[in-house]
Amino acid sequence: MIRPRAVSRGPRRGARGLAVLSLPGLWVAAVLGLVYAVPGGVQWVPAVAAAPVIACAGTGRRRCVLVSGGLAVAAVAVPDSGQRLGTEVAVLAVLAVCFWLVDRRARLAAELDRTREIAVAAQQVLLPPLPHRVNALAVAGDYLSASRGARVGGDLYEVLATPYGVRAVIGDVRGHGLEAIGTVAALLGSFREAAHDEPELGGVLRRLDKALHRHLRGRTHAAEEFVTLMLLELGEDCGVHVINCGHPQPYRLSPDRPGRFRARALEAGEPFPPLGLFDPGPVAKAVPCGELLPGQALFLHTDGAVDARDAAGEFFPLLPVLEGAAQSACHGGALSARALVDAVCAAFLRHTRGRLTDDMALLVLHRDAPRVPAQAAGARTAKGVPGVPRP
Protein backbone atom coordinates (compact mmCIF):
# COMPACT_ATOMS: atom_id res chain seq x y z
CA MET A 1 0.00 0.00 0.00
CA ILE A 2 0.95 3.57 -0.47
CA ARG A 3 1.28 5.08 3.00
CA PRO A 4 1.22 8.88 3.33
CA ARG A 5 4.66 10.12 4.22
CA ALA A 6 4.45 12.87 6.81
CA VAL A 7 6.58 15.93 6.19
CA SER A 8 6.97 18.56 8.88
CA ARG A 9 5.92 21.91 7.44
CA GLY A 10 4.37 23.63 10.43
CA PRO A 11 6.42 26.87 10.67
CA ARG A 12 6.72 27.31 6.91
CA ARG A 13 3.00 26.73 6.35
CA GLY A 14 2.12 29.24 9.11
CA ALA A 15 4.34 31.95 7.61
CA ARG A 16 2.95 31.29 4.15
CA GLY A 17 -0.64 31.50 5.44
CA LEU A 18 0.06 34.84 7.12
CA ALA A 19 1.54 36.21 3.90
CA VAL A 20 -1.52 35.11 1.88
CA LEU A 21 -3.88 36.73 4.40
CA SER A 22 -2.00 40.02 4.20
CA LEU A 23 -1.90 40.20 0.38
CA PRO A 24 -5.27 42.02 -0.10
CA GLY A 25 -4.31 44.70 2.44
CA LEU A 26 -0.87 45.11 0.84
CA TRP A 27 -2.55 45.48 -2.56
CA VAL A 28 -4.85 48.23 -1.30
CA ALA A 29 -1.90 50.00 0.33
CA ALA A 30 0.12 49.76 -2.89
CA VAL A 31 -2.72 51.26 -4.94
CA LEU A 32 -3.10 54.18 -2.51
CA GLY A 33 0.65 54.68 -2.63
CA LEU A 34 0.51 54.96 -6.41
CA VAL A 35 -2.40 57.42 -6.19
CA TYR A 36 -0.35 59.84 -4.07
CA ALA A 37 3.03 59.10 -5.64
CA VAL A 38 1.82 59.63 -9.21
CA PRO A 39 -0.79 62.41 -9.09
CA GLY A 40 -2.91 62.98 -12.20
CA GLY A 41 -2.66 61.02 -15.40
CA VAL A 42 -3.50 57.34 -14.78
CA GLN A 43 -6.48 56.66 -12.50
CA TRP A 44 -5.16 54.06 -10.07
CA VAL A 45 -8.12 53.93 -7.68
CA PRO A 46 -10.26 51.38 -9.63
CA ALA A 47 -7.44 48.86 -9.14
CA VAL A 48 -8.51 48.37 -5.51
CA ALA A 49 -11.40 46.24 -6.85
CA ALA A 50 -8.85 43.44 -7.29
CA ALA A 51 -8.46 43.06 -3.49
CA PRO A 52 -11.48 40.69 -3.06
CA VAL A 53 -10.27 38.68 -6.05
CA ILE A 54 -6.85 38.27 -4.44
CA ALA A 55 -8.48 37.16 -1.19
CA CYS A 56 -10.73 34.70 -3.03
CA ALA A 57 -7.84 33.13 -4.92
CA GLY A 58 -5.48 33.15 -1.94
CA THR A 59 -7.42 31.92 1.09
CA GLY A 60 -10.88 31.01 -0.11
CA ARG A 61 -12.35 32.29 3.20
CA ARG A 62 -15.56 34.30 3.29
CA ARG A 63 -14.32 36.50 6.14
CA CYS A 64 -11.13 37.41 4.30
CA VAL A 65 -13.09 38.31 1.16
CA LEU A 66 -15.45 40.55 3.18
CA VAL A 67 -12.59 42.28 5.00
CA SER A 68 -10.67 42.90 1.77
CA GLY A 69 -13.83 44.25 0.12
CA GLY A 70 -14.37 46.61 3.06
CA LEU A 71 -10.78 47.84 2.80
CA ALA A 72 -11.26 48.46 -0.92
CA VAL A 73 -14.49 50.45 -0.38
CA ALA A 74 -12.82 52.51 2.35
CA ALA A 75 -9.80 53.13 0.13
CA VAL A 76 -12.01 54.53 -2.64
CA ALA A 77 -13.24 57.28 -0.27
CA VAL A 78 -9.71 58.44 0.62
CA PRO A 79 -8.55 60.14 -2.62
CA ASP A 80 -10.55 62.96 -4.18
CA SER A 81 -11.74 61.17 -7.32
CA GLY A 82 -14.55 62.05 -9.67
CA GLN A 83 -15.05 58.34 -10.36
CA ARG A 84 -15.66 57.44 -6.73
CA LEU A 85 -19.26 56.19 -7.16
CA GLY A 86 -18.47 54.04 -10.20
CA THR A 87 -15.42 52.57 -8.47
CA GLU A 88 -17.42 51.70 -5.35
CA VAL A 89 -20.07 50.00 -7.47
CA ALA A 90 -17.34 47.98 -9.23
CA VAL A 91 -15.81 46.96 -5.88
CA LEU A 92 -19.17 45.84 -4.51
CA ALA A 93 -19.93 43.86 -7.69
CA VAL A 94 -16.56 42.11 -7.53
CA LEU A 95 -17.07 41.48 -3.81
CA ALA A 96 -20.46 39.82 -4.44
CA VAL A 97 -19.07 37.58 -7.20
CA CYS A 98 -16.05 36.57 -5.09
CA PHE A 99 -18.27 35.80 -2.08
CA TRP A 100 -20.39 33.51 -4.29
CA LEU A 101 -17.26 31.83 -5.68
CA VAL A 102 -15.90 31.25 -2.18
CA ASP A 103 -19.15 29.60 -1.12
CA ARG A 104 -19.12 27.39 -4.21
CA ARG A 105 -15.47 26.54 -3.64
CA ALA A 106 -16.22 25.47 -0.06
CA ARG A 107 -19.02 23.16 -1.23
CA LEU A 108 -16.84 21.61 -3.94
CA ALA A 109 -13.98 21.12 -1.47
CA ALA A 110 -16.33 19.29 0.92
CA GLU A 111 -17.54 17.06 -1.92
CA LEU A 112 -13.95 16.36 -2.96
CA ASP A 113 -12.97 15.40 0.59
CA ARG A 114 -15.90 13.00 0.76
CA THR A 115 -15.00 11.48 -2.62
CA ARG A 116 -11.43 10.99 -1.45
CA GLU A 117 -12.64 9.24 1.71
CA ILE A 118 -14.74 6.86 -0.39
CA ALA A 119 -11.85 6.23 -2.79
CA VAL A 120 -9.42 5.50 0.04
CA ALA A 121 -11.90 3.11 1.66
CA ALA A 122 -12.46 1.28 -1.65
CA GLN A 123 -8.73 1.01 -2.31
CA GLN A 124 -8.08 -0.33 1.18
CA VAL A 125 -10.70 -3.03 0.62
CA LEU A 126 -8.97 -4.03 -2.61
CA LEU A 127 -5.43 -3.91 -1.23
CA PRO A 128 -5.64 -3.79 2.58
CA PRO A 129 -2.55 -3.19 4.72
CA LEU A 130 -0.52 -6.34 5.21
CA PRO A 131 -0.33 -7.87 8.69
CA HIS A 132 2.94 -7.26 10.51
CA ARG A 133 3.38 -10.98 11.07
CA VAL A 134 2.18 -14.13 9.36
CA ASN A 135 3.21 -17.21 11.35
CA ALA A 136 7.02 -17.10 11.78
CA LEU A 137 7.47 -14.33 9.21
CA ALA A 138 7.68 -10.58 9.59
CA VAL A 139 5.88 -9.07 6.60
CA ALA A 140 6.07 -5.61 5.03
CA GLY A 141 5.05 -4.17 1.69
CA ASP A 142 4.57 -0.88 -0.09
CA TYR A 143 2.99 0.37 -3.28
CA LEU A 144 3.66 3.39 -5.46
CA SER A 145 1.07 4.11 -8.13
CA ALA A 146 1.85 5.91 -11.38
CA SER A 147 -1.66 7.41 -11.32
CA ARG A 148 -1.65 10.65 -9.40
CA GLY A 149 -3.75 10.47 -6.24
CA ALA A 150 -4.27 6.70 -6.47
CA ARG A 151 -3.07 4.18 -3.91
CA VAL A 152 -3.57 1.13 -6.12
CA GLY A 153 -3.09 0.40 -9.78
CA GLY A 154 -1.89 -2.46 -11.96
CA ASP A 155 0.36 -4.21 -9.41
CA LEU A 156 -0.82 -6.58 -6.70
CA TYR A 157 0.42 -8.52 -3.69
CA GLU A 158 -1.00 -10.51 -0.81
CA VAL A 159 0.28 -12.75 2.01
CA LEU A 160 -1.95 -15.32 3.73
CA ALA A 161 -1.64 -17.99 6.40
CA THR A 162 -3.27 -21.16 5.02
CA PRO A 163 -3.54 -24.84 6.01
CA TYR A 164 -0.64 -25.46 3.62
CA GLY A 165 1.72 -22.82 4.96
CA VAL A 166 2.24 -19.16 4.24
CA ARG A 167 1.30 -18.31 0.67
CA ALA A 168 2.10 -15.08 -1.13
CA VAL A 169 1.41 -13.62 -4.54
CA ILE A 170 2.91 -10.66 -6.35
CA GLY A 171 1.97 -9.64 -9.86
CA ASP A 172 1.91 -6.96 -12.52
CA VAL A 173 -1.05 -6.50 -14.85
CA ARG A 174 -0.29 -5.30 -18.37
CA GLY A 175 -0.67 -1.54 -18.30
CA HIS A 176 -0.87 0.44 -15.13
CA GLY A 177 -3.03 2.81 -13.16
CA LEU A 178 -6.79 2.87 -12.84
CA GLU A 179 -7.58 0.91 -15.99
CA ALA A 180 -5.88 -2.20 -14.54
CA ILE A 181 -7.69 -2.16 -11.17
CA GLY A 182 -10.50 -4.46 -12.36
CA THR A 183 -8.01 -7.19 -13.29
CA VAL A 184 -6.19 -6.75 -9.98
CA ALA A 185 -9.46 -7.14 -8.08
CA ALA A 186 -10.36 -10.34 -9.97
CA LEU A 187 -6.96 -11.93 -9.34
CA LEU A 188 -6.72 -10.99 -5.66
CA GLY A 189 -10.24 -12.24 -4.98
CA SER A 190 -9.43 -15.56 -6.64
CA PHE A 191 -6.11 -15.90 -4.79
CA ARG A 192 -7.69 -15.27 -1.39
CA GLU A 193 -10.08 -18.16 -2.01
CA ALA A 194 -7.80 -20.59 -3.83
CA ALA A 195 -4.88 -20.20 -1.41
CA HIS A 196 -7.01 -21.79 1.33
CA ASP A 197 -8.68 -24.41 -0.88
CA GLU A 198 -5.97 -25.78 -3.18
CA PRO A 199 -3.43 -28.18 -1.64
CA GLU A 200 -0.94 -27.61 -4.49
CA LEU A 201 0.45 -24.26 -5.63
CA GLY A 202 -0.21 -25.30 -9.23
CA GLY A 203 -3.91 -25.55 -8.38
CA VAL A 204 -3.84 -21.96 -7.12
CA LEU A 205 -2.29 -20.88 -10.42
CA ARG A 206 -4.99 -22.66 -12.43
CA ARG A 207 -7.68 -20.92 -10.39
CA LEU A 208 -6.05 -17.55 -11.05
CA ASP A 209 -5.86 -18.31 -14.77
CA LYS A 210 -9.59 -19.13 -14.87
CA ALA A 211 -10.40 -15.94 -12.94
CA LEU A 212 -8.36 -13.88 -15.42
CA HIS A 213 -10.13 -15.39 -18.44
CA ARG A 214 -13.56 -14.89 -16.85
CA HIS A 215 -12.71 -11.26 -16.19
CA LEU A 216 -11.45 -10.64 -19.73
CA ARG A 217 -14.25 -12.56 -21.48
CA GLY A 218 -15.92 -10.44 -24.14
CA ARG A 219 -13.34 -7.69 -24.13
CA THR A 220 -12.09 -6.44 -27.48
CA HIS A 221 -8.38 -6.70 -26.67
CA ALA A 222 -8.61 -9.69 -24.31
CA ALA A 223 -6.01 -11.63 -26.36
CA GLU A 224 -3.45 -8.93 -25.64
CA GLU A 225 -3.96 -8.91 -21.87
CA PHE A 226 -1.54 -10.75 -19.61
CA VAL A 227 -0.19 -10.69 -16.08
CA THR A 228 3.32 -11.43 -14.85
CA LEU A 229 2.83 -13.31 -11.62
CA MET A 230 4.74 -15.11 -8.89
CA LEU A 231 3.26 -17.52 -6.37
CA LEU A 232 5.30 -18.41 -3.32
CA GLU A 233 4.73 -20.91 -0.52
CA LEU A 234 6.60 -21.43 2.74
CA GLY A 235 5.70 -24.64 4.55
CA GLU A 236 5.99 -25.42 8.25
CA ASP A 237 9.72 -26.05 7.82
CA CYS A 238 10.00 -22.70 5.94
CA GLY A 239 10.86 -24.55 2.75
CA VAL A 240 10.32 -22.19 -0.18
CA HIS A 241 8.36 -23.28 -3.27
CA VAL A 242 7.84 -20.91 -6.20
CA ILE A 243 5.86 -20.73 -9.44
CA ASN A 244 7.05 -17.89 -11.64
CA CYS A 245 5.03 -16.69 -14.63
CA GLY A 246 7.27 -14.17 -16.34
CA HIS A 247 7.87 -12.16 -13.17
CA PRO A 248 11.20 -10.72 -11.93
CA GLN A 249 12.96 -13.19 -9.68
CA PRO A 250 12.94 -12.32 -5.96
CA TYR A 251 16.09 -11.81 -3.92
CA ARG A 252 17.17 -13.81 -0.90
CA LEU A 253 18.79 -11.57 1.72
CA SER A 254 21.26 -13.45 3.93
CA PRO A 255 23.33 -12.14 6.85
CA ASP A 256 26.90 -11.80 5.62
CA ARG A 257 28.52 -10.35 8.71
CA PRO A 258 27.14 -8.33 11.63
CA GLY A 259 24.99 -5.51 10.25
CA ARG A 260 25.48 -6.51 6.59
CA PHE A 261 23.39 -8.59 4.20
CA ARG A 262 24.11 -10.19 0.85
CA ALA A 263 21.35 -10.23 -1.78
CA ARG A 264 21.22 -13.01 -4.35
CA ALA A 265 18.53 -13.82 -6.90
CA LEU A 266 16.44 -16.80 -5.84
CA GLU A 267 17.08 -19.74 -8.17
CA ALA A 268 13.61 -20.81 -9.25
CA GLY A 269 14.34 -22.34 -12.66
CA GLU A 270 13.00 -21.14 -15.99
CA PRO A 271 9.83 -19.09 -15.57
CA PHE A 272 6.58 -19.90 -17.33
CA PRO A 273 5.14 -17.32 -19.74
CA PRO A 274 2.95 -14.61 -18.18
CA LEU A 275 -0.51 -15.63 -17.05
CA GLY A 276 -3.00 -15.28 -19.88
CA LEU A 277 -0.47 -16.30 -22.56
CA PHE A 278 -0.40 -20.03 -21.76
CA ASP A 279 -2.60 -22.75 -20.29
CA PRO A 280 -1.14 -23.81 -16.91
CA GLY A 281 -2.91 -27.19 -17.02
CA PRO A 282 -1.19 -29.91 -14.98
CA VAL A 283 2.31 -28.79 -16.03
CA ALA A 284 2.62 -25.91 -13.57
CA LYS A 285 4.57 -27.39 -10.70
CA ALA A 286 6.13 -25.42 -7.87
CA VAL A 287 9.93 -25.29 -7.87
CA PRO A 288 11.63 -26.00 -4.52
CA CYS A 289 14.12 -23.26 -3.62
CA GLY A 290 15.53 -24.49 -0.32
CA GLU A 291 14.69 -23.33 3.17
CA LEU A 292 14.40 -19.76 4.37
CA LEU A 293 16.80 -19.84 7.30
CA PRO A 294 16.40 -17.79 10.48
CA GLY A 295 17.59 -14.24 9.81
CA GLN A 296 17.06 -14.51 6.06
CA ALA A 297 14.48 -12.54 4.08
CA LEU A 298 12.85 -12.72 0.67
CA PHE A 299 12.51 -9.47 -1.25
CA LEU A 300 9.89 -9.52 -4.01
CA HIS A 301 9.23 -6.67 -6.44
CA THR A 302 7.50 -5.78 -9.68
CA ASP A 303 9.34 -4.60 -12.78
CA GLY A 304 8.52 -0.97 -11.98
CA ALA A 305 11.37 -1.15 -9.45
CA VAL A 306 14.00 -2.01 -12.09
CA ASP A 307 12.63 -0.22 -15.17
CA ALA A 308 12.45 3.23 -13.54
CA ARG A 309 14.95 5.81 -14.82
CA ASP A 310 16.29 9.08 -13.51
CA ALA A 311 16.53 12.34 -15.45
CA ALA A 312 19.75 11.12 -17.13
CA GLY A 313 18.12 7.88 -18.27
CA GLU A 314 19.91 5.66 -15.75
CA PHE A 315 17.99 2.66 -14.44
CA PHE A 316 17.33 2.32 -10.73
CA PRO A 317 20.19 0.19 -9.27
CA LEU A 318 17.99 -2.12 -7.23
CA LEU A 319 20.58 -4.69 -6.12
CA PRO A 320 23.14 -2.29 -4.55
CA VAL A 321 20.32 -0.18 -3.13
CA LEU A 322 18.75 -3.28 -1.59
CA GLU A 323 21.97 -4.32 0.13
CA GLY A 324 22.58 -0.79 1.40
CA ALA A 325 18.98 -0.51 2.60
CA ALA A 326 19.30 -3.83 4.46
CA GLN A 327 22.33 -2.45 6.27
CA SER A 328 20.50 0.73 7.28
CA ALA A 329 17.41 -1.30 8.30
CA CYS A 330 19.44 -3.51 10.64
CA HIS A 331 19.05 -2.47 14.28
CA GLY A 332 20.74 -4.33 17.10
CA GLY A 333 21.83 -7.03 14.66
CA ALA A 334 18.24 -7.75 13.54
CA LEU A 335 16.72 -6.77 10.21
CA SER A 336 13.48 -4.78 10.22
CA ALA A 337 11.21 -5.69 7.30
CA ARG A 338 9.31 -2.39 7.55
CA ALA A 339 12.47 -0.30 7.68
CA LEU A 340 13.88 -2.20 4.70
CA VAL A 341 10.84 -1.45 2.53
CA ASP A 342 10.83 2.20 3.61
CA ALA A 343 14.54 2.60 2.80
CA VAL A 344 14.18 1.09 -0.69
CA CYS A 345 11.11 3.25 -1.42
CA ALA A 346 12.92 6.38 -0.26
CA ALA A 347 15.90 5.60 -2.52
CA PHE A 348 13.53 4.88 -5.42
CA LEU A 349 11.75 8.22 -5.04
CA ARG A 350 15.08 10.06 -4.82
CA HIS A 351 16.25 8.36 -8.01
CA THR A 352 13.07 9.14 -9.97
CA ARG A 353 12.40 12.47 -8.22
CA GLY A 354 8.85 11.25 -7.67
CA ARG A 355 8.11 10.93 -11.40
CA LEU A 356 6.68 7.44 -11.91
CA THR A 357 5.91 6.01 -15.34
CA ASP A 358 4.81 2.63 -13.99
CA ASP A 359 3.40 1.22 -10.77
CA MET A 360 5.86 -0.29 -8.32
CA ALA A 361 5.22 -2.83 -5.55
CA LEU A 362 7.62 -4.22 -2.94
CA LEU A 363 7.12 -7.16 -0.58
CA VAL A 364 9.43 -8.49 2.15
CA LEU A 365 9.07 -11.81 4.02
CA HIS A 366 11.59 -12.03 6.85
CA ARG A 367 12.10 -15.11 9.00
CA ASP A 368 12.95 -13.49 12.31
CA ALA A 369 11.44 -16.12 14.63
CA PRO A 370 11.36 -19.92 14.99
CA ARG A 371 8.74 -21.74 12.96
CA VAL A 372 5.22 -21.95 14.34
CA PRO A 373 3.29 -25.21 13.86
CA ALA A 374 0.12 -24.93 11.81
CA GLN A 375 -1.94 -26.25 14.75
CA ALA A 376 -0.64 -23.55 17.12
CA ALA A 377 -2.78 -22.23 19.93
CA GLY A 378 -5.06 -19.44 18.85
CA ALA A 379 -5.85 -21.08 15.52
CA ARG A 380 -9.35 -20.68 14.24
CA THR A 381 -11.61 -22.56 11.87
CA ALA A 382 -11.92 -21.11 8.38
CA LYS A 383 -14.07 -22.52 5.60
CA GLY A 384 -14.65 -25.66 7.65
CA VAL A 385 -10.94 -26.51 7.84
CA PRO A 386 -9.68 -26.67 11.45
CA GLY A 387 -6.34 -25.34 12.53
CA VAL A 388 -5.96 -22.37 10.19
CA PRO A 389 -3.83 -19.70 11.94
CA ARG A 390 -5.16 -16.20 12.11
CA PRO A 391 -3.77 -14.09 9.27
Beta strands, then each sheet from edge to edge (+ up, - down):
strand 1: 133-134
strand 2: 137-144
strand 3: 155-162
strand 4: 165-173
strand 5: 227-234
strand 6: 239-245
strand 7: 251-257
strand 8: 260-265
strand 9: 287-291
strand 10: 297-301
strand 11: 330-331
strand 12: 334-335
strand 13: 360-367
strand 14: 380-382
strand 15: 385-388
sheet 1: 1+ 2- 13+ 10- 7+ 8-
sheet 2: 3+ 4- 5+ 6- 9+
sheet 3: 11+ 12-
sheet 4: 14+ 15-
end
